[in-house]
Amino acid sequence: MTMVQPPRHRLGPLTVVSLLLAVFSLFIGPMPASAADPGPGTEANSAAESGWWTPNARPEPDSQINVTGEPFKGTDAQGRVRGFVDAHDHIMSNEGFGGRLICGKAFSEQGVADALKDCPEHYPDGSLALFDMITKGGDGKHDPHGWPTFKDWPAHDSLTHQQNYYAWIERAWRGGQRVLVNDLVTNGVICSVYFFKDRGCDEMDAIRLEAKKTYEMQEFIDRMYGGPGKGWFRIVTSSAQAREVIEQGKLAVVLGVETSEPFGCKQILDVAQCSKADIDRGLDELKKLGVSSMFLCHKFDNALCGVRFDSGTLGTAINVGQFLSTGTFWKTETCRGPQRDNPIGNASAAQAEQQLPEGVSVPAYASGAQCNTRGLTGLGEYAVRGMMQRGMMLELDHMSVKAAGQAFDILESASYPGVISSHSWMDMSWTERLYKLGGFIGRYMSGSEGFSAEAKGTDALREKYGVGLGYGTDMNGVGGWPGPRGADTPNPVKYPFRSADGGSVIDKQTTGERTWDFNTDGAAHYGMVPDWIEDIRIVGGQDVVDDLFAGAESYLRTWAGSEQHDPGRNLASGAAATASTTQWWNPFVNYAPGRSVDGDKATRWASEWKENQWLRIDLGSAKPVGRVTLDWEDAYAKSYRIELSQDGSNWRTAWSTDSGDGGLDTARFDSTQARYVRIQGVQRGTEWGYSLREAGVYGG
């Protein structure tokens, strides 16, 4: 696209919009890679059916569902619910970003012709469809008319049009999906730089509106089925509610939040713009709205955590957005462990620099420095613990590896299972660490071949931990979706086909005059989810589909574990503590051993600057011990042991490491009766001694 360049040092909105392509893709995952035949004579139009799953009336005109058969109910022989999980979707994103970024609504009392309207500026031929030009390429021109022809949209590569029309979601439910996480989403920077908007850019206002609209959609569907509670679309606020809904054969809808500045927690020039009180008020408000999971940061560093970078030209564009939002560019360092953030790359920044103040330029980054220097801040740690107290699930995707690692440390210290990776933005080398906690993973809705390969890559871990798999469609998330494999592919989806449970028959989806075929259209809208799953069965095999079908039970176990979590009593709190040595050089600060068990992180025990120092905690009497947490000050142990004793004289090693890296450590081992617990330092990680802010001892 050719653009007119604005004068230097002035903010040119059109240029900034194009530069922020990835910023427009903020709420997304990565770009995707490009049942037996039911037999002849099957009728796949649900309008011919009558049952509890068929509404009394629909608005007119409306979309077809093209699925027959009663949705499965109940549990299997082991008492487990069944069904697919979309862990990452954006039903109401048309209400965010100023209200004109995503065109069309998820529902309307006046029917599909009213709901699926293009944005006003897209008429008559898409010449002013700027967002479409940016995300799809070309001149943005397209047929803006939806009903009844739907000539140019929705499509797998049309990122500006509503993909979550309620009837299409209904088709996915009828095809076997039983959990849908609706992430309420927006971004203030995108809203501010985009030309077209019909409302303000406050992120929390958008989150409130999207939650309200989701409840209105539930009421809209209920009315079609005869009144409150009658419809298949059920917003749930607990795992028990979700289980009950799924057992009834309906769709459990979970509210999540994915935004860059939750609770107003942005940072400007590294100064936080929110407080702990803001975080508490924000979390309480989200719980009242019915939100059960959330991201703490998203694309831009904020007052809570640093983000995982985007790469290349995309990364450069988002880095400009980072500067516009925060006043600072990303800062990188050599990664401390095997995990990596995405490389930013050194894409040309000449165009971007024209939009920056005089003397400011986009920095270049060393190829070996791939990790964000910014991890989880003190406020971020407070927010994580606040979510744990409220039984909420933490989304790790989009966190820098430094922030994610620190979040893992906090979750592990309390054995908290409420951790989610919903759309392929977590470093996958952390998969087992997440599963050990009891968390849940969904992979981004990519092409069948790529998705199946990724699923098989972690198959052994799912088998080991007995978990299912989810997917994150990210529909309305500007990410792009699986394209067609082609009408001439040797193993196409054959219509009609049976759902994964075998009880429903699924034919090609028709809305108005348009009929979509997955082989030639790909995943054009949410109603194509069952077709995509059938394509996975054909390409990847039944085992992948079986793991996906076990997703609902696995997701509910993670959620229930979060709600029922009890960190246990800290047996070390206020206990008698002694040490091999204590640092005494500062007469104004007390570094006595008892400071490590006083419940105050502002105090600490510090040893002399020597190897082989120890801290001993007397629990008063023998108790079961199975978990020890250590919150190291900067002076940490690289190599150390956790030792247990009944009498204080005879010790045995319960746990040890030679790869300590400071921060918050958690040692788990078989529960053992012990009165005394000793942390035996072997090798220092710094030139100083050993220093612990807090040591915790738990029953297991």
C-alpha positions as CSV (number, residue, x, y, z in Angstrom):
1,M,0.0,0.0,0.0
2,T,1.3,3.4,-0.9
3,M,0.9,6.0,1.8
4,V,1.4,9.7,1.9
5,Q,4.2,10.5,4.4
6,P,3.3,13.1,7.0
7,P,5.8,15.8,8.0
8,R,8.6,14.6,10.2
9,H,7.9,14.7,14.0
10,R,4.1,14.8,13.5
11,L,2.0,11.8,14.3
12,G,0.4,10.6,11.1
13,P,-2.5,8.3,12.0
14,L,-2.6,6.4,8.8
15,T,1.1,5.7,8.9
16,V,1.0,4.8,12.6
17,V,-1.9,2.5,11.9
18,S,0.1,0.6,9.3
19,L,3.2,0.5,11.5
20,L,1.1,-1.0,14.2
21,L,0.0,-4.0,12.2
22,A,1.0,-6.2,15.1
23,V,-0.5,-3.9,17.6
24,F,-3.7,-4.4,15.7
25,S,-3.0,-8.1,16.2
26,L,-2.5,-7.8,19.8
27,F,-5.1,-10.0,21.1
28,I,-4.0,-12.8,18.9
29,G,-1.9,-15.8,18.7
30,P,0.5,-16.6,15.9
31,M,-0.5,-16.8,12.3
32,P,-1.6,-20.3,11.4
33,A,-0.3,-22.7,8.8
34,S,-1.9,-22.7,5.7
35,A,-16.0,-39.6,11.9
36,A,-17.0,-42.0,9.7
37,D,-19.3,-41.2,6.7
38,P,-22.9,-41.3,8.0
39,G,-24.1,-42.9,4.8
40,P,-26.5,-41.7,2.1
41,G,-29.9,-40.2,2.7
42,T,-29.0,-38.2,5.9
43,E,-30.7,-34.8,6.3
44,A,-28.4,-32.2,7.9
45,N,-30.7,-29.3,8.3
46,S,-31.6,-28.8,11.9
47,A,-34.7,-26.9,10.9
48,A,-36.3,-30.3,10.2
49,E,-35.8,-31.3,13.8
50,S,-37.8,-30.9,17.0
51,G,-36.3,-31.4,20.4
52,W,-35.0,-29.5,23.5
53,W,-32.0,-28.3,21.4
54,T,-34.4,-26.7,18.8
55,P,-35.6,-23.1,19.6
56,N,-39.3,-22.2,19.6
57,A,-38.5,-19.5,17.1
58,R,-35.5,-17.7,15.6
59,P,-35.2,-14.1,14.4
60,E,-35.9,-13.6,10.8
61,P,-33.9,-13.9,8.6
62,D,-31.3,-16.1,10.2
63,S,-28.5,-18.6,9.5
64,Q,-28.9,-22.3,9.2
65,I,-27.1,-24.7,11.6
66,N,-26.9,-27.7,9.3
67,V,-26.5,-30.2,12.2
68,T,-29.0,-33.0,13.1
69,G,-29.1,-35.2,16.1
70,E,-29.5,-34.6,19.8
71,P,-26.5,-33.1,21.6
72,F,-24.9,-35.6,23.9
73,K,-25.5,-35.2,27.7
74,G,-24.2,-36.6,30.9
75,T,-20.9,-38.1,31.7
76,D,-19.0,-41.2,30.6
77,A,-18.7,-44.4,32.6
78,Q,-15.9,-42.9,34.8
79,G,-18.1,-39.8,35.6
80,R,-16.1,-37.5,33.4
81,V,-17.7,-34.8,31.2
82,R,-16.9,-34.9,27.5
83,G,-16.4,-32.3,24.8
84,F,-14.1,-29.8,23.2
85,V,-12.7,-26.7,24.8
86,D,-12.1,-23.4,23.0
87,A,-9.9,-21.7,25.6
88,H,-9.5,-18.4,23.7
89,D,-12.2,-16.6,21.7
90,H,-13.5,-13.0,21.4
91,I,-17.2,-13.0,20.9
92,M,-17.7,-9.3,21.6
93,S,-14.5,-7.7,20.3
94,N,-16.6,-5.6,18.0
95,E,-17.5,-3.6,21.1
96,G,-13.8,-2.9,21.9
97,F,-11.2,-0.7,20.2
98,G,-13.6,2.2,19.8
99,G,-16.4,0.0,18.3
100,R,-15.4,0.1,14.6
101,L,-12.4,-2.2,14.3
102,I,-14.4,-5.5,14.0
103,C,-17.5,-5.0,11.8
104,G,-20.8,-6.8,12.7
105,K,-22.5,-8.1,15.9
106,A,-22.8,-11.5,17.4
107,F,-26.6,-11.3,17.6
108,S,-29.5,-9.1,16.9
109,E,-33.2,-9.3,17.6
110,Q,-33.7,-8.2,13.9
111,G,-31.8,-11.2,12.7
112,V,-28.7,-12.0,10.7
113,A,-29.2,-9.2,8.2
114,D,-29.0,-6.6,10.9
115,A,-26.2,-8.3,12.9
116,L,-23.8,-9.0,10.1
117,K,-23.5,-5.5,8.6
118,D,-20.2,-4.1,7.5
119,C,-18.7,-1.0,9.1
120,P,-20.3,2.2,7.6
121,E,-16.9,3.4,6.2
122,H,-16.6,0.1,4.2
123,Y,-19.4,1.1,1.9
124,P,-19.7,1.2,-1.1
125,D,-16.7,-0.9,-2.1
126,G,-14.2,-1.0,0.9
127,S,-12.1,1.9,-0.3
128,L,-11.9,3.2,3.3
129,A,-11.5,-0.2,4.9
130,L,-8.1,0.8,6.3
131,F,-7.9,-2.0,8.8
132,D,-8.7,-4.5,6.1
133,M,-5.9,-3.1,3.9
134,I,-3.5,-3.4,6.8
135,T,-4.4,-6.9,7.9
136,K,-5.1,-8.5,4.5
137,G,-3.1,-6.5,2.1
138,G,-4.2,-5.0,-1.2
139,D,-6.4,-2.0,-1.4
140,G,-9.0,-3.2,1.1
141,K,-11.7,-3.2,-1.6
142,H,-14.4,-5.8,-1.0
143,D,-18.2,-6.3,-1.3
144,P,-19.4,-4.8,2.0
145,H,-22.8,-6.6,1.8
146,G,-23.3,-9.5,4.1
147,W,-26.7,-11.0,3.9
148,P,-27.7,-12.7,1.8
149,T,-24.7,-13.2,-0.5
150,F,-21.7,-13.0,1.9
151,K,-19.5,-12.8,-1.2
152,D,-16.3,-11.7,0.5
153,W,-16.8,-12.3,4.2
154,P,-16.6,-13.9,6.6
155,A,-13.4,-15.7,5.3
156,H,-10.4,-17.3,7.0
157,D,-8.2,-14.3,5.9
158,S,-10.7,-11.5,6.4
159,L,-9.8,-10.2,9.8
160,T,-12.2,-7.2,10.1
161,H,-15.6,-9.0,10.1
162,Q,-17.6,-10.7,12.8
163,Q,-16.9,-14.4,12.9
164,N,-18.8,-15.2,16.1
165,Y,-22.4,-14.9,15.0
166,Y,-24.5,-16.7,17.6
167,A,-25.8,-19.4,15.2
168,W,-22.3,-20.2,14.1
169,I,-21.3,-20.7,17.8
170,E,-24.5,-22.9,18.1
171,R,-23.2,-25.1,15.3
172,A,-19.9,-25.5,17.1
173,W,-21.8,-26.5,20.2
174,R,-23.9,-29.0,18.3
175,G,-20.7,-30.4,16.9
176,G,-19.4,-31.3,20.3
177,Q,-17.9,-28.2,21.9
178,R,-18.8,-27.8,25.6
179,V,-16.6,-25.0,26.9
180,L,-16.0,-21.6,25.3
181,V,-13.8,-19.0,27.0
182,N,-14.9,-15.5,25.9
183,D,-12.0,-13.2,26.5
184,L,-13.2,-9.6,26.9
185,V,-10.6,-7.6,24.9
186,T,-9.5,-4.2,23.8
187,N,-6.5,-1.9,23.5
188,G,-6.4,1.8,24.2
189,V,-3.5,2.6,21.8
190,I,-5.2,0.9,18.9
191,C,-8.4,2.7,19.7
192,S,-6.6,6.1,19.9
193,V,-4.7,5.8,16.6
194,Y,-7.5,4.3,14.5
195,F,-9.5,6.8,12.5
196,F,-13.0,5.3,13.0
197,K,-14.6,5.0,16.4
198,D,-17.9,5.8,18.0
199,R,-16.9,5.6,21.7
200,G,-14.1,6.3,24.1
201,C,-10.9,4.3,24.5
202,D,-10.9,3.5,28.2
203,E,-10.0,-0.2,28.4
204,M,-12.0,-1.0,31.5
205,D,-15.1,0.7,30.0
206,A,-14.8,-1.6,27.0
207,I,-14.4,-4.7,29.2
208,R,-17.6,-3.8,31.2
209,L,-19.5,-3.3,27.9
210,E,-18.4,-6.6,26.4
211,A,-19.4,-8.4,29.6
212,K,-22.8,-6.8,29.5
213,K,-23.3,-7.7,25.9
214,T,-22.3,-11.3,26.6
215,Y,-25.1,-11.5,29.3
216,E,-27.5,-9.9,26.8
217,M,-26.6,-12.6,24.3
218,Q,-27.4,-15.3,26.9
219,E,-30.8,-13.6,27.4
220,F,-31.4,-13.3,23.7
221,I,-30.8,-17.1,23.2
222,D,-32.9,-17.9,26.3
223,R,-35.9,-16.0,24.8
224,M,-35.7,-18.2,21.8
225,Y,-36.0,-21.3,24.0
226,G,-38.8,-20.1,26.2
227,G,-37.3,-18.0,29.0
228,P,-34.4,-17.6,31.5
229,G,-32.2,-20.6,31.8
230,K,-33.7,-22.4,28.8
231,G,-31.1,-21.7,26.2
232,W,-27.9,-23.6,25.4
233,F,-25.5,-20.6,25.9
234,R,-24.8,-20.6,29.7
235,I,-22.4,-18.2,31.3
236,V,-20.8,-19.9,34.3
237,T,-18.8,-18.5,37.2
238,S,-17.7,-21.7,38.9
239,S,-16.4,-25.1,37.8
240,A,-19.5,-26.8,39.5
241,Q,-21.8,-24.6,37.4
242,A,-19.8,-25.5,34.2
243,R,-20.0,-29.2,35.0
244,E,-23.8,-29.1,35.5
245,V,-24.2,-27.2,32.3
246,I,-22.1,-29.7,30.3
247,E,-23.9,-32.6,31.9
248,Q,-27.1,-31.0,30.5
249,G,-25.6,-31.1,27.1
250,K,-25.2,-27.3,26.9
251,L,-22.3,-24.9,26.3
252,A,-20.5,-23.5,29.4
253,V,-19.3,-20.0,28.6
254,V,-16.4,-18.7,30.8
255,L,-15.5,-15.0,30.9
256,G,-11.9,-14.0,30.6
257,V,-10.0,-10.8,30.1
258,E,-7.1,-10.0,27.7
259,T,-6.1,-6.4,27.6
260,S,-2.9,-4.4,27.9
261,E,-3.8,-2.2,30.8
262,P,-6.0,-4.0,33.3
263,F,-7.3,-1.8,36.1
264,G,-5.5,1.1,34.5
265,C,-2.2,-0.5,35.3
266,K,0.0,1.0,32.6
267,Q,3.4,2.3,33.2
268,I,4.8,5.5,31.8
269,L,8.6,6.0,31.8
270,D,8.8,2.9,34.1
271,V,6.5,4.5,36.7
272,A,3.4,2.5,37.6
273,Q,0.1,4.3,37.1
274,C,-1.8,2.1,39.5
275,S,-1.6,0.9,43.1
276,K,-2.4,-2.3,45.1
277,A,-5.8,-0.7,46.0
278,D,-6.5,-0.3,42.2
279,I,-5.6,-4.0,41.7
280,D,-7.9,-5.1,44.5
281,R,-10.8,-3.0,43.3
282,G,-10.2,-4.2,39.7
283,L,-10.1,-7.9,40.6
284,D,-13.2,-7.6,42.8
285,E,-15.0,-5.9,40.0
286,L,-14.0,-8.5,37.5
287,K,-15.2,-11.3,39.8
288,K,-18.5,-9.4,40.2
289,L,-18.8,-9.3,36.4
290,G,-18.3,-13.1,36.3
291,V,-14.7,-13.2,35.1
292,S,-12.8,-16.3,36.0
293,S,-9.5,-16.0,34.1
294,M,-7.3,-13.2,32.8
295,F,-4.0,-12.0,31.3
296,L,-1.9,-9.6,33.4
297,C,-0.1,-8.1,30.4
298,H,-0.6,-8.1,26.6
299,K,1.9,-6.9,24.0
300,F,3.0,-3.7,25.8
301,D,5.0,-3.8,29.0
302,N,2.8,-2.5,31.8
303,A,2.9,-1.9,35.6
304,L,2.4,-5.6,36.2
305,C,4.7,-7.5,33.9
306,G,6.9,-7.5,30.8
307,V,5.6,-9.1,27.6
308,R,6.9,-11.7,25.2
309,F,8.1,-10.0,22.0
310,D,6.8,-10.3,18.5
311,S,9.4,-10.8,15.8
312,G,10.7,-8.9,12.7
313,T,8.8,-6.1,11.1
314,L,5.8,-7.0,13.3
315,G,8.0,-6.7,16.4
316,T,9.3,-3.3,15.2
317,A,5.8,-2.0,14.7
318,I,4.7,-3.2,18.2
319,N,7.8,-1.7,19.7
320,V,6.7,1.7,18.3
321,G,3.3,1.1,19.9
322,Q,5.1,0.2,23.1
323,F,6.9,3.6,23.0
324,L,3.6,5.5,22.2
325,S,2.0,3.7,25.2
326,T,4.7,3.8,27.8
327,G,7.4,6.2,26.7
328,T,10.0,3.4,26.5
329,F,11.1,0.8,24.0
330,W,11.6,-2.9,24.9
331,K,14.8,-3.7,26.6
332,T,16.5,-7.0,26.1
333,E,19.1,-9.1,27.9
334,T,20.7,-12.5,27.5
335,C,18.3,-15.2,28.6
336,R,19.1,-16.8,32.0
337,G,17.6,-20.2,31.2
338,P,16.6,-22.3,28.2
339,Q,13.3,-20.4,27.6
340,R,13.3,-17.6,25.1
341,D,11.1,-14.6,24.2
342,N,10.5,-14.3,20.5
343,P,13.4,-12.4,18.7
344,I,12.5,-8.8,17.9
345,G,14.7,-8.7,14.9
346,N,16.2,-5.6,13.4
347,A,13.6,-4.8,10.8
348,S,13.9,-1.4,9.1
349,A,12.6,1.3,11.3
350,A,13.0,4.2,9.0
351,Q,9.2,4.7,8.5
352,A,8.6,4.3,12.2
353,E,11.2,6.8,13.2
354,Q,9.5,9.5,11.1
355,Q,6.6,9.3,13.7
356,L,8.9,9.6,16.7
357,P,10.0,12.8,18.5
358,E,13.2,14.3,17.3
359,G,16.2,12.5,18.7
360,V,14.3,9.3,19.3
361,S,15.0,6.2,17.3
362,V,14.0,2.6,17.4
363,P,16.8,0.7,19.0
364,A,18.7,-2.2,17.4
365,Y,19.0,-5.4,19.4
366,A,21.8,-7.9,19.8
367,S,20.9,-11.3,18.3
368,G,22.1,-13.0,21.5
369,A,19.9,-10.9,23.8
370,Q,16.5,-12.3,23.3
371,C,14.7,-12.0,26.6
372,N,12.8,-9.0,28.0
373,T,14.6,-7.5,31.0
374,R,11.2,-6.8,32.5
375,G,9.6,-9.6,34.4
376,L,6.9,-9.7,37.1
377,T,6.9,-6.4,39.0
378,G,6.0,-6.1,42.7
379,L,2.5,-5.0,41.7
380,G,2.4,-8.0,39.3
381,E,3.2,-10.4,42.1
382,Y,0.5,-8.8,44.2
383,A,-2.0,-9.3,41.3
384,V,-1.0,-12.9,40.9
385,R,-1.5,-13.6,44.6
386,G,-4.8,-11.6,44.4
387,M,-6.0,-13.9,41.6
388,M,-5.1,-16.9,43.7
389,Q,-7.0,-15.6,46.7
390,R,-10.1,-15.2,44.5
391,G,-9.7,-18.7,42.8
392,M,-9.0,-17.1,39.4
393,M,-7.0,-18.8,36.6
394,L,-3.9,-17.0,35.4
395,E,-3.1,-16.8,31.6
396,L,0.6,-17.1,31.0
397,D,0.5,-16.4,27.2
398,H,2.0,-13.0,26.3
399,M,4.1,-12.9,29.5
400,S,7.8,-12.5,29.0
401,V,9.7,-15.7,29.9
402,K,11.1,-13.8,32.9
403,A,7.6,-12.8,34.1
404,A,6.2,-16.3,33.3
405,G,9.0,-17.9,35.2
406,Q,8.4,-15.7,38.3
407,A,4.7,-16.4,38.0
408,F,5.4,-20.2,38.0
409,D,7.6,-19.7,41.1
410,I,4.7,-18.1,43.0
411,L,2.1,-20.7,41.8
412,E,4.5,-23.6,42.7
413,S,5.2,-22.1,46.1
414,A,1.5,-22.5,47.0
415,S,0.9,-25.6,44.8
416,Y,-1.8,-23.5,42.9
417,P,-3.1,-25.3,39.8
418,G,-4.9,-22.3,38.1
419,V,-2.5,-21.7,35.2
420,I,-3.5,-21.6,31.5
421,S,-1.7,-21.4,28.2
422,S,-4.6,-20.9,25.8
423,H,-3.2,-20.0,22.3
424,S,0.4,-21.0,21.8
425,W,2.2,-18.0,23.3
426,M,4.0,-19.8,26.1
427,D,7.5,-21.3,25.7
428,M,6.5,-24.9,25.2
429,S,9.5,-26.2,27.2
430,W,7.4,-25.2,30.2
431,T,4.7,-27.7,29.3
432,E,5.6,-30.2,32.0
433,R,6.0,-27.5,34.6
434,L,2.5,-26.4,33.8
435,Y,1.0,-29.9,33.9
436,K,2.8,-30.7,37.2
437,L,0.8,-27.8,38.8
438,G,-2.4,-29.1,37.3
439,G,-2.8,-26.4,34.6
440,F,-4.4,-26.6,31.1
441,I,-3.1,-26.0,27.6
442,G,-4.9,-25.0,24.4
443,R,-3.0,-24.7,21.1
444,Y,-3.8,-22.0,18.6
445,M,-6.3,-23.0,15.8
446,S,-3.8,-23.5,13.1
447,G,-4.0,-25.8,10.0
448,S,-4.7,-29.4,10.6
449,E,-1.3,-30.6,9.8
450,G,0.5,-28.1,12.0
451,F,-2.0,-28.4,14.8
452,S,-1.8,-32.2,14.8
453,A,2.0,-32.2,14.7
454,E,2.1,-29.8,17.8
455,A,-0.4,-32.0,19.6
456,K,1.6,-35.2,19.0
457,G,4.8,-33.4,20.2
458,T,3.3,-33.2,23.7
459,D,1.3,-36.4,23.6
460,A,3.6,-38.3,26.0
461,L,3.2,-35.5,28.6
462,R,-0.6,-35.5,28.4
463,E,-0.5,-39.3,28.8
464,K,1.8,-38.9,31.8
465,Y,-0.4,-36.4,33.6
466,G,-3.8,-37.7,32.3
467,V,-4.9,-34.4,30.7
468,G,-6.8,-33.5,27.6
469,L,-6.0,-30.8,25.1
470,G,-7.8,-27.6,24.1
471,Y,-7.7,-25.2,21.2
472,G,-7.8,-21.4,21.0
473,T,-9.7,-20.2,18.0
474,D,-9.0,-16.6,18.7
475,M,-11.9,-15.7,16.4
476,N,-12.4,-11.9,16.1
477,G,-8.8,-11.8,17.3
478,V,-7.2,-10.7,14.0
479,G,-4.9,-13.7,13.9
480,G,-5.9,-15.5,10.7
481,W,-7.3,-19.0,10.6
482,P,-6.7,-22.3,8.8
483,G,-7.0,-21.8,5.0
484,P,-8.4,-24.5,2.7
485,R,-6.3,-27.5,1.8
486,G,-8.0,-27.5,-1.6
487,A,-10.8,-29.2,-3.5
488,D,-8.2,-31.6,-5.1
489,T,-6.6,-32.7,-1.8
490,P,-6.5,-36.5,-1.7
491,N,-8.1,-36.7,1.7
492,P,-10.8,-34.1,1.9
493,V,-13.5,-33.6,4.5
494,K,-16.5,-35.5,3.1
495,Y,-19.9,-34.1,3.8
496,P,-22.0,-35.0,5.6
497,F,-19.9,-36.5,8.5
498,R,-20.6,-37.5,12.0
499,S,-19.6,-35.5,15.1
500,A,-16.8,-36.9,17.3
501,D,-19.3,-38.5,19.7
502,G,-21.1,-40.1,16.8
503,G,-24.5,-38.8,17.7
504,S,-24.9,-35.9,15.3
505,V,-24.6,-35.5,11.5
506,I,-22.9,-32.4,10.2
507,D,-23.4,-31.0,6.7
508,K,-21.9,-28.0,4.9
509,Q,-22.8,-24.7,6.7
510,T,-25.2,-22.3,4.9
511,T,-26.0,-18.7,5.7
512,G,-28.2,-16.9,3.2
513,E,-27.1,-17.8,-0.3
514,R,-23.6,-18.8,0.8
515,T,-22.5,-22.3,1.7
516,W,-19.1,-22.9,3.1
517,D,-17.0,-26.0,2.4
518,F,-13.9,-26.5,4.6
519,N,-12.0,-28.0,1.7
520,T,-12.3,-24.8,-0.3
521,D,-13.0,-22.1,2.3
522,G,-11.1,-23.2,5.4
523,A,-12.1,-21.9,8.8
524,A,-14.1,-18.9,7.6
525,H,-16.2,-18.4,10.8
526,Y,-16.9,-20.1,14.1
527,G,-19.4,-22.5,12.6
528,M,-16.5,-24.2,10.8
529,V,-15.0,-25.5,14.1
530,P,-16.6,-29.0,13.7
531,D,-15.4,-29.1,10.1
532,W,-11.8,-28.2,11.3
533,I,-12.0,-31.0,13.9
534,E,-13.1,-33.5,11.2
535,D,-10.1,-32.3,9.1
536,I,-7.8,-33.0,12.1
537,R,-9.2,-36.5,12.4
538,I,-8.5,-37.1,8.7
539,V,-5.0,-35.5,8.8
540,G,-3.8,-36.1,12.3
541,G,-5.8,-39.2,13.4
542,Q,-8.4,-40.2,15.9
543,D,-5.9,-40.0,18.8
544,V,-5.6,-36.2,18.4
545,V,-9.4,-35.8,18.4
546,D,-9.7,-38.1,21.4
547,D,-7.3,-35.8,23.3
548,L,-9.4,-32.8,22.3
549,F,-12.6,-34.5,23.3
550,A,-11.1,-35.0,26.8
551,G,-10.5,-31.3,27.0
552,A,-13.7,-30.3,28.9
553,E,-12.9,-32.6,31.9
554,S,-9.3,-31.5,32.0
555,Y,-10.2,-27.8,31.9
556,L,-12.8,-28.2,34.7
557,R,-10.3,-30.0,36.9
558,T,-7.9,-27.1,36.6
559,W,-10.6,-24.6,37.4
560,A,-11.9,-26.7,40.4
561,G,-8.4,-27.0,41.7
562,S,-8.1,-23.2,41.7
563,E,-11.4,-22.7,43.5
564,Q,-10.7,-25.4,46.1
565,H,-7.1,-24.5,46.6
566,D,-5.7,-24.5,50.2
567,P,-2.0,-23.6,50.5
568,G,-1.8,-25.2,53.9
569,R,-0.4,-23.8,57.1
570,N,3.1,-22.5,57.1
571,L,4.7,-24.7,59.9
572,A,7.7,-22.4,59.9
573,S,5.8,-19.2,60.7
574,G,7.2,-17.9,64.0
575,A,9.2,-21.0,64.7
576,A,12.6,-21.0,66.4
577,A,15.4,-20.6,63.9
578,T,19.1,-20.8,64.3
579,A,22.0,-20.5,61.7
580,S,25.6,-21.4,61.2
581,T,26.5,-17.7,61.1
582,T,24.8,-14.3,60.9
583,Q,26.0,-11.2,59.2
584,W,26.6,-8.4,61.7
585,W,28.5,-5.7,59.8
586,N,25.5,-3.3,59.8
587,P,24.7,-2.2,63.4
588,F,21.4,-0.7,62.3
589,V,19.9,-3.8,60.6
590,N,19.1,-7.2,62.3
591,Y,19.9,-10.2,60.0
592,A,19.1,-12.8,62.7
593,P,17.8,-16.3,61.6
594,G,14.4,-15.5,63.0
595,R,13.9,-12.8,60.4
596,S,13.4,-15.6,57.8
597,V,10.3,-16.9,59.5
598,D,8.7,-13.7,60.7
599,G,6.2,-13.3,57.8
600,D,7.8,-10.0,56.8
601,K,9.5,-9.9,53.4
602,A,11.1,-6.6,54.2
603,T,13.4,-8.5,56.7
604,R,15.8,-11.3,56.1
605,W,18.4,-13.7,57.5
606,A,21.9,-13.2,56.0
607,S,24.9,-15.4,56.6
608,E,28.6,-14.5,56.6
609,W,30.2,-14.5,53.1
610,K,31.2,-18.1,53.2
611,E,30.3,-21.4,51.6
612,N,28.6,-24.2,53.6
613,Q,26.3,-22.1,55.7
614,W,23.0,-23.3,57.1
615,L,19.6,-22.2,58.5
616,R,17.8,-24.5,60.8
617,I,14.1,-24.3,61.7
618,D,12.6,-26.1,64.8
619,L,8.9,-26.9,64.2
620,G,8.5,-27.7,67.9
621,S,7.4,-31.3,67.4
622,A,7.5,-33.9,64.6
623,K,5.1,-33.1,61.8
624,P,4.7,-34.3,58.2
625,V,6.9,-32.2,55.9
626,G,6.6,-32.4,52.1
627,R,7.2,-28.9,50.7
628,V,9.7,-26.1,51.5
629,T,9.6,-22.6,49.9
630,L,12.6,-20.3,49.9
631,D,12.4,-16.6,49.0
632,W,16.0,-15.6,48.3
633,E,17.3,-12.1,48.5
634,D,19.9,-11.2,45.9
635,A,22.5,-13.4,47.7
636,Y,21.2,-16.9,46.8
637,A,22.5,-20.4,46.8
638,K,23.4,-22.0,43.5
639,S,23.8,-25.4,45.2
640,Y,22.0,-26.4,48.4
641,R,20.1,-29.2,50.2
642,I,16.9,-29.5,52.2
643,E,17.6,-31.8,55.2
644,L,15.2,-33.2,57.7
645,S,15.8,-34.6,61.2
646,Q,13.8,-35.9,64.2
647,D,16.4,-35.1,66.8
648,G,18.5,-32.3,65.4
649,S,21.5,-34.5,65.2
650,N,20.9,-37.1,62.6
651,W,20.0,-35.6,59.2
652,R,18.9,-37.0,55.9
653,T,18.7,-35.2,52.5
654,A,15.1,-34.8,51.3
655,W,15.8,-32.6,48.3
656,S,18.8,-30.9,46.6
657,T,19.8,-28.8,43.6
658,D,23.0,-27.6,41.9
659,S,21.2,-25.2,39.6
660,G,19.6,-22.6,41.9
661,D,19.0,-19.3,40.3
662,G,17.6,-17.2,43.2
663,G,14.1,-15.8,43.5
664,L,11.4,-18.0,44.8
665,D,12.2,-21.7,45.0
666,T,9.9,-24.6,45.9
667,A,11.2,-28.0,47.0
668,R,8.8,-30.9,46.9
669,F,9.4,-34.4,48.2
670,D,7.6,-37.3,49.8
671,S,6.0,-36.3,53.0
672,T,8.2,-37.2,55.9
673,Q,7.9,-36.8,59.7
674,A,10.4,-34.3,61.0
675,R,10.8,-31.8,63.8
676,Y,13.8,-30.0,62.3
677,V,14.3,-28.6,58.7
678,R,17.7,-27.4,57.6
679,I,18.6,-25.4,54.5
680,Q,22.2,-26.4,53.9
681,G,24.0,-24.0,51.5
682,V,26.8,-25.7,49.5
683,Q,27.8,-23.2,46.9
684,R,27.0,-19.5,46.7
685,G,25.4,-18.0,43.6
686,T,27.1,-14.6,44.3
687,E,30.2,-13.1,46.0
688,W,28.1,-12.6,49.1
689,G,26.8,-15.1,51.5
690,Y,23.3,-16.7,51.7
691,S,20.3,-14.6,52.4
692,L,16.6,-15.6,52.8
693,R,13.6,-13.2,53.1
694,E,11.3,-16.0,54.1
695,A,11.4,-19.8,54.5
696,G,8.2,-21.7,54.5
697,V,7.5,-25.3,55.5
698,Y,4.4,-27.2,54.6
699,G,2.9,-30.6,55.1
700,G,3.0,-31.5,51.4
